Each structure stands twice: as C-alpha cells, then as structure tokens.
Amino acid sequence: MDNQQKQNYSQLRRKFRLPEGRRVPVKKVTGRHGKQQSLWAISVTIVSFFLSLGILYLSTGLFERISPYWAFLVVLIIILIGVLADLIGVAVTAAEEKPFHAMASKKYPGARQAIKLIRNADKVSSICNDVIGDICSVISGTAGAAIVFRIFLNQVQPGWAEAAVGGLIAALTVGGKAFAKKYGINNSDFIVYRVGFVLSLFIPSNGKK
C-alpha cells in the first residue's frame, strides 16, 4: 500500500468514525429477552431433530410400500407444504398490525389471531421457514433418492436419473419459495388474515397460545 492509498484509507476512517463522546444509536438485546431468544432457539433445535427423525422414519417406510408414481405425487405435496409454510412465514414478518386492530374492533373473525401472529412474528417465521420448510426440503430430497432407487433397482448406473430427479425437486423447491417470498411480501396482510381466520376456527379469540 503506497502513501496515497494510506492517505485515502485514513480519510475514509475519519469520515465514518463517530465523533468523540457519541455512541452508536442502536443497542443489542441483552437480559431477559436475550435469554428467551436463546431458550427458544434451543427448544426449536431439539423439536426439529425429533420431528425430522420421526417424519423421515415414517416417510421411508411409506415410500417402500407405494409405487414410485404415487411416491412422486407425495413428494410434490411435501414441496407444496414447504412452499406454503415459507409463504406464511414471510407474510407474517412483512405484515403490519395496525389494520387488524380496526378489523378486530368490528368483530372480524380471525383479526385477533392475526394480531397475535404478527406480535410473535419471529417465532412464527422460525416455525414456518426453518422447522417446516427445512424439514420438507430434507424429506423431499430423501424421497427423491428413494424413488430413483426403486425405479432403477436392477440397473447398475442410475446416476443420471438421480441427478435429474434431484435437480427437478430442487428447482421446484427453490422456484416455489422464490414465488412465495415475492407474493408473501406483496400480499402480507391478506395472507395473515386468511391464516388468522383458519386459526379462529380452532382457537378462540381469547386463547393465549
């Protein structure tokens, strides 16, 4: 680094450095809220492990009993579930709480549930995007490999077919989630209200969970 570059670097540091006596205008989360986030992350990790283990065990047994064509249909349904979960997770994080208060005051069914979803957006997004979405991705990939193995059971080199099926599953998953993110952001309030309406059929408006 020559003298000119050192001088430019020093100017940039002085430009973006805070004046003396001033602090960064944001703060990190500490204390009780930070501990709650850590406990939530640990609990989600443990639940995801056992849930993935159970679902993979059951799905493996199912794919061994049904035909490859029905198995591929089940894979498409699993991909669709993952995409819908991703859609809900994105919509909850992008939605605003204000319009639902007006709806709740007019006794719209599902408005109070939608408010609770938005207030717990971090947990809802973690469950939908991380737990459900990732589990569906893992199951669909494992199911694709099982389908290829059953179709080409008596053949020596099923590599091209395994690559094609894996690529198709990955394309449907990635493309579906990309569409879900765009649609979820643009129609977040509508999606959250629909989810809240469905929840209102099972959970009363005064329910805490």
KAVENVEN-V259590 format. One record per residue. N is the residue number from 0. SS is DSSP state (H for helix, E for strand, - for the rest). Layout:
BEGIN
n=N ss=SS
n=N ss=SS
END
This chain:
BEGIN
n=0 ss=-
n=1 ss=-
n=2 ss=H
n=3 ss=H
n=4 ss=H
n=5 ss=H
n=6 ss=H
n=7 ss=H
n=8 ss=H
n=9 ss=H
n=10 ss=H
n=11 ss=H
n=12 ss=H
n=13 ss=H
n=14 ss=H
n=15 ss=H
n=16 ss=-
n=17 ss=-
n=18 ss=-
n=19 ss=-
n=20 ss=-
n=21 ss=-
n=22 ss=-
n=23 ss=-
n=24 ss=-
n=25 ss=-
n=26 ss=-
n=27 ss=-
n=28 ss=-
n=29 ss=-
n=30 ss=-
n=31 ss=H
n=32 ss=H
n=33 ss=H
n=34 ss=H
n=35 ss=H
n=36 ss=H
n=37 ss=H
n=38 ss=H
n=39 ss=H
n=40 ss=H
n=41 ss=H
n=42 ss=H
n=43 ss=H
n=44 ss=H
n=45 ss=H
n=46 ss=H
n=47 ss=H
n=48 ss=H
n=49 ss=H
n=50 ss=H
n=51 ss=H
n=52 ss=H
n=53 ss=H
n=54 ss=H
n=55 ss=H
n=56 ss=H
n=57 ss=H
n=58 ss=H
n=59 ss=H
n=60 ss=H
n=61 ss=H
n=62 ss=H
n=63 ss=H
n=64 ss=H
n=65 ss=-
n=66 ss=-
n=67 ss=H
n=68 ss=H
n=69 ss=H
n=70 ss=H
n=71 ss=H
n=72 ss=H
n=73 ss=H
n=74 ss=H
n=75 ss=H
n=76 ss=H
n=77 ss=H
n=78 ss=H
n=79 ss=H
n=80 ss=H
n=81 ss=H
n=82 ss=H
n=83 ss=H
n=84 ss=H
n=85 ss=H
n=86 ss=H
n=87 ss=H
n=88 ss=H
n=89 ss=H
n=90 ss=H
n=91 ss=H
n=92 ss=H
n=93 ss=H
n=94 ss=-
n=95 ss=-
n=96 ss=-
n=97 ss=H
n=98 ss=H
n=99 ss=H
n=100 ss=H
n=101 ss=H
n=102 ss=H
n=103 ss=H
n=104 ss=H
n=105 ss=-
n=106 ss=-
n=107 ss=-
n=108 ss=-
n=109 ss=-
n=110 ss=H
n=111 ss=H
n=112 ss=H
n=113 ss=H
n=114 ss=H
n=115 ss=H
n=116 ss=H
n=117 ss=H
n=118 ss=H
n=119 ss=-
n=120 ss=H
n=121 ss=H
n=122 ss=H
n=123 ss=H
n=124 ss=H
n=125 ss=H
n=126 ss=H
n=127 ss=H
n=128 ss=H
n=129 ss=H
n=130 ss=H
n=131 ss=H
n=132 ss=H
n=133 ss=H
n=134 ss=H
n=135 ss=H
n=136 ss=H
n=137 ss=H
n=138 ss=H
n=139 ss=H
n=140 ss=H
n=141 ss=H
n=142 ss=H
n=143 ss=H
n=144 ss=H
n=145 ss=H
n=146 ss=H
n=147 ss=H
n=148 ss=H
n=149 ss=H
n=150 ss=H
n=151 ss=-
n=152 ss=-
n=153 ss=-
n=154 ss=-
n=155 ss=-
n=156 ss=-
n=157 ss=-
n=158 ss=H
n=159 ss=H
n=160 ss=H
n=161 ss=H
n=162 ss=H
n=163 ss=H
n=164 ss=H
n=165 ss=H
n=166 ss=H
n=167 ss=H
n=168 ss=H
n=169 ss=H
n=170 ss=H
n=171 ss=H
n=172 ss=H
n=173 ss=H
n=174 ss=H
n=175 ss=H
n=176 ss=H
n=177 ss=H
n=178 ss=H
n=179 ss=H
n=180 ss=H
n=181 ss=H
n=182 ss=H
n=183 ss=H
n=184 ss=H
n=185 ss=H
n=186 ss=-
n=187 ss=H
n=188 ss=H
n=189 ss=H
n=190 ss=H
n=191 ss=H
n=192 ss=H
n=193 ss=H
n=194 ss=H
n=195 ss=H
n=196 ss=H
n=197 ss=H
n=198 ss=H
n=199 ss=H
n=200 ss=-
n=201 ss=-
n=202 ss=-
n=203 ss=-
n=204 ss=-
n=205 ss=-
n=206 ss=-
n=207 ss=-
n=208 ss=-
END
